[in-house]
Amino acid sequence: MNTQEQKRVMVLNRLLVGELTAAEAAVLLTLSERQVRRLLAAYRKEGAAALAHGNRGSKPVHSISEEVRNYQHLRDLLAERDGITLSRASVRRILLATGIGSPRTQRRRQHRRRRARYAQEGMLGQIDGSRHAWLGDRGPWLTLIAAIDDATGKLAAAVFREEEDAAGYFLLVQQMVQQHGRPLALYHDRHGIFKQTSKATEADTLKEQLAGKQDPTQFGRLLEELEITSIAARSPQAKGRVERLFGTLQDRLVVELRLADARTLEQAQQVVREYLPRFNVQFAVAATQPGSAYRPLSEPSQAETLFCFKYWRTVGADNVVSFAGQRLQILADQQRRSYARARVEVHERLDGSLAVYSTGTCLSTTPAPAEAPLLRARTGPRVTPRPAAGGEPAVSVRTETAGSPPAAPTPPKPRADHPWRSPLLASKRTPSSSGKGGTIT
């Protein structure tokens, strides 16, 4: 019996002994009093078996035969090839019964509502990247990194890259700031380029452990310095405006690139730069509130110190900073004669050049000479052949290295004519008749 039938047995037993009335039993079983009396009469006559459904164990009239169940095709293929017409639910039920589930795991759909556009241009920008065969079969696959204004739908900036990387987003924001200004906020996904996804652990620095979170990424640090709010979307639908933008560009921009016969990344960048104004004229809409929320840089010269990757390094005792296989010699200046053991900030600019900063001041540097190769001492002794005088065979001389322990002294060897080498009893050999040997006397 199932749990519902067990509950009915318990209630009917109490009804039989008079602990409950028919009305109270009807409330507990969510049935009418008439149905309760019918169940009680059947229970008295047949016992607990009367509470089971009458169709239990019988085959349904509309059930599908076992022969039909052997087919593992989809509904359309069954109808086209075998002439068997089944509903989609029946095909799904048959496949699930045999252990064949859908390859796509479907989640329960969430309730979503369309968000209204921001009121003014420059309040919010949506950024993302799309890897696509933009050049067709004429060139390699490229990634288009683009930014669209939420209020007007204008394509604010676009950059072609070989792959979606942090340098591409640096160039995108730099292009946006130069042409329009700094937006109030940027809407993006949860890629590791934009923000750290984990809390500080024991493997992180002490500063990060005390703060309870990891330091921002290079792009996150750039947005903080530009005073741009970073907003991470929780689903692709949340930033649907930039997602739909790529759908439009994959139709129209691909044609523009084909007409221009673009084959390289540089040519594709030139085409998209010329296409931006035409796209905005055709697809941009007017904002609800006139004006612009873009903010210019307070000092245009700050761009060189903002749009770069920054790393902390410790200066060596010889005033040399090592970074990515390169060595920079820090020259003396009026502030300090030596920067040995000082913490400096190395800026890797987007053009690949390096600059060293200390307390906000750019230091004078020059390429440092390469380090001399290390002379590693061998652990074993070195053996050097030395020719001997008088036609004697070469003698091996053992020379010790600085890093090896001294070898045991070699005992002196007597000369070939030394008396020690002479036999105690002189032997006399006489040649034999065969000439092959002799006899000893």
Phi, psi and omega in degrees: 000148176274179184293327179293319179291324176297321177295321180294320178299316180297317181291319180293324176297318177292328177292325180292322182275359176088011179283337179230154173265169180296323179294317179294321178294325178295322178293318181292325182266000182053045177233170174279162179296325179296318179292326178295318180294323178295317177296321180294320178295317178294324180294321178294326185276314187248351182083205184294337180295338180288342181277344178286150180294144184292335181270004182293130179088350179266157182275130179296150181293323183268017181289157181268136183294160180294330179296320180289328181292340182289340180284133181244038180256167175285167184300318182294319179293324177296319181288324184281316188264326186249353180070023180257122182255116179229155175281161180296324179294324179292317178298318179295319181294322178294316181295319179293325179294330178269003177088013179257107180262175179288137178292342179255118178280118183264128176268161177291127184292136178269154178282125180234152176225149183288131180272139178289150177295153173293155191285327189231148178294136179095355178286322183214134174236139178254131183234147179190171179235150180224117176269125188202162175279069184296327182265005181065222178267010181273343184201185183284166173291141181231163176246124177264119177256122188226159177228132180236139178282134185287327185282321186248343184076015179285142174280099188287323182198156179205136183221134174268135177224160176291329177207166180282108183223171182293323179298325178295320178288329173299314179295325179296312180293323178298317177297320180294318181292320180293323184271326185237314185131187181273123175285165179287325183208156176234134182254125185214175178273191185259037176294150180296345177294327189269322185205156174285141183255000182229158177279168182292140179237183180293337180283348181274175182289164180296324178298317180291324179293321179291324179283342180080007179208160180281158177296153180295157176289174179300318179289323176296322176295323178297315180295324178296318180291329177276356182060047176248125180289132180260121180240122180262125179281151180259358179200155176298330180293333182295328177249048184295337182294317179284332176294316178291332177300316181293328175297321178290317182291328179292343174268313188270316182292327178299321178293318178298319179293325179291319179294327178278356181055043179286133182234344182236171179295320181296318178294321178295323179294323178294322180292315181292331177294322179282337183276339182306308181300320180293323178296316182293324178296325185275325190245345182289149178239163180282141178283157179295320180251125180292164180101185182222138177263003176295141180241128178285162175292140179297323177226117180301335180290347179290341184303326183292327180268352180264309185273073179201164176266134186242135181222142178269137178221157176254129182287138178286174180294338178264018179061038179242136177248130179255133179207121175052045178081359178252150182235125180245127178269119179276126181272156179289146178223189183286335181283313182218142177277335181216138177248024181298133179066014179272151176270120182236165181248121180265124179258120174260106185281166185293339177272002178095351180283159181242147176217146182246131181237143175224119182052042177082001181250133178282125183270151177281127182227162175214151179301130180273148177296155180292153179291146176291145179297140181285131177271101183272127179283134178281150183281331182266165178287152178265136181248120182242120179289135179235123180293140180264153181277155175077023177078007179287157180295157181296146182249133178274123182255127180268124177243136183272149176262167184291332184264000183255149179289154180297138179279159179294143181296140180272126181294146181291146178257138179288158179290170181292329180263018181290143180304332181296332181279350179280140178290153180292320179248123180290135180254145182237121182255136175246136182291142179274170181289331181280342181079004181264349183192193180207172179249147181259130179244000000 
